[in-house]
Amino acid sequence: MAANQSDALVVVNNVTKEFRRDSFVIPVLLGINLQLARQDYLALMGPSGSGKSTLLNLIAGLDRPTSGEVIVCGTNLGVSSESKLARWRSQHIGFIFQLYNLIPVLTAYENVELPLTLTRLTRRQRDEHVRAALEVVGLSDRLDHYPRQLSGGQEQRVSIARAIATDPTLIVADEPTGDLDAKSGGEILELMRRLNEEFHKTIIMVTHDPNAASRAKRIVHLEKGVLVNTNATPVGATA
Amino acid sequence: MIPVTYNLRNLRVRWVTTVMTVLASGLVVWATVLTFGLSDGIQHALRISGDPLDVIVMRKGADAETSSVITAQTAREVSNLPGISKSPDGQPLCSTEFVTILTKPRRNAGGTTNMIVRGVKPIGKLLRPQFRIVEGRDIQLGVNEIVTSRSMAKRFENLAIGEELEINKIAFKVVGFFEAGGSAAESEVWTDLNDLTGARRIQGAISIVNFRATDVNSRNRLIQQLQEEERFKLKAVTEVRYFEDQMSASYAIQFVGYLIGGFLTFGAMFAAANTMYAAVASRAREIGTLRAIGFSRTSVLASFLIESVILCSLGGALGCLATLPLNGLSTGTANWATFSEITFSFRFGPWVLARGVIMALVMGLLGGLFPAMRAVRMKIIDSLRQA
């Protein structure tokens, strides 16, 4: 479901990204163009070092392009200040990380509540959001568990609950099943499919697992910083 | 803001480093508060010793009572000057006193040190309204008796009630303990003026005249008259001023306190910084995550500063609490103006403890600042890649 630029949620326009290491300039992305509509579910595939995580970071507002434009939810991320970007991320982006990145000293409940403390919600409203999010991921009975008391699959589900608690516009997932066994990975992918289909969440997922990518509505491949085969449609997915 | 629970739980999880840092900063605060408590104790002892209307008259050029000599004739003339208060029975509130120094052994084989013995007439006690006998009785005149304070009895041999102190081979019996509101008088031994000058074989000798003026104007006029009039040419200072001039010992201790406090705070800052650097390094990915989900640089900076301040404040509180058992404990130091010992009590008042708390806060803030800045300077994507 590629979008027209006018109604796209994510617009990546001729984006390049270079990293400097000492005196070396390492080009990572070379003129990327990509659009993503609301409620889309995009899998970004490619070998290690192809630039997929870099592209995801640019779309999530964690980094800025060297040239070109990244416009997400109507905001040109390349020209926003650091503090504006932080606020923007808290309002629009839900993050799912490969290693879950839960705060080890906080309980599942507190981890999910963390991004909500950046909103103006009252304590009671926050409580409703947290419980609803943990209900969606099936962990209502693990509110007071610390991350070390949960399995990897459960930790990732808490991480997903944290990502959806603020009802973000876009969910970005970087190898969400990369650290999980096949069964737990399958459950996470099923959960993400539900988020997209039942809760109409727009998702971009970086993965190098073809099985995980096949759950997305659309797959794009990156190779050496260039997008190839941007219209691939996964087998069995609705285009 | 990142919830403070996050910091508190992290401190609990890393409890070994937390305890070590708390102990280190606590020790620093304890040591510094102790020196401040010392200097405050001395200052208190000297400050409360003076009544604003009381004047000490000494030989011109004398720095202390112990180095002053005045003739009996001059003393009589001073006591007859107008402007001096009267006692209830109409006597001028004017005390001629003889002050001498004895070298006497300390208790517990602590060597010898100088002790001030003051010979007074009964009217001298009226000039010290806080003077009261708290154990035993007051001296009788002409029978070689002495009274002193409990703290002096603890510090010197032969000063317990019933014991005898030798002055020029004449035994003076200790008959009572007095209190004088914690003032410098509590560092002295008091006896009858004539008994003391008799024992010292300088009958009729007078060191100082101490009087109370009727009011401030009279006091100032009398001081001027005693200093300038040809027949006197004496040194006359208010008691308050006299004891202020003796505070050099406390200023020296206070200076050492600030010096030690400064150095130790600097050292403890490194301990706090080290702990916080370790915290930042081990939590790089957490910091990246917090910033990714929307916490600003300022929030992260504040969070790590708060954690550092909590750490050092715990130490500060511990250090201050550890000084409290010593509150009121009496000790002594040399009074360089009189070349004798002054006894005083440690005083850990609100301002002394506040300085300890301020030290802890400074330690926490400065110690945490650089690690916190490192935390916020890390690029989010680099932090997220940390193991």
Boltz contact constraints between the chains, C-beta under 6 A:
constraints:
  - contact:
      token1: [A, 57]
      token2: [B, 381]
      max_distance: 6.0
  - contact:
      token1: [A, 62]
      token2: [B, 292]
      max_distance: 6.0
  - contact:
      token1: [A, 62]
      token2: [B, 380]
      max_distance: 6.0
  - contact:
      token1: [A, 62]
      token2: [B, 381]
      max_distance: 6.0
  - contact:
      token1: [A, 63]
      token2: [B, 381]
      max_distance: 6.0
  - contact:
      token1: [A, 83]
      token2: [B, 296]
      max_distance: 6.0
  - contact:
      token1: [A, 86]
      token2: [B, 294]
      max_distance: 6.0
  - contact:
      token1: [A, 86]
      token2: [B, 296]
      max_distance: 6.0
  - contact:
      token1: [A, 89]
      token2: [B, 294]
      max_distance: 6.0
  - contact:
      token1: [A, 90]
      token2: [B, 294]
      max_distance: 6.0
  - contact:
      token1: [A, 95]
      token2: [B, 292]
      max_distance: 6.0
  - contact:
      token1: [A, 101]
      token2: [B, 289]
      max_distance: 6.0
  - contact:
      token1: [A, 103]
      token2: [B, 286]
      max_distance: 6.0
  - contact:
      token1: [A, 105]
      token2: [B, 9]
      max_distance: 6.0
  - contact:
      token1: [A, 105]
      token2: [B, 10]
      max_distance: 6.0
  - contact:
      token1: [A, 105]
      token2: [B, 13]
      max_distance: 6.0
  - contact:
      token1: [A, 115]
      token2: [B, 293]
      max_distance: 6.0
  - contact:
      token1: [A, 118]
      token2: [B, 294]
      max_distance: 6.0
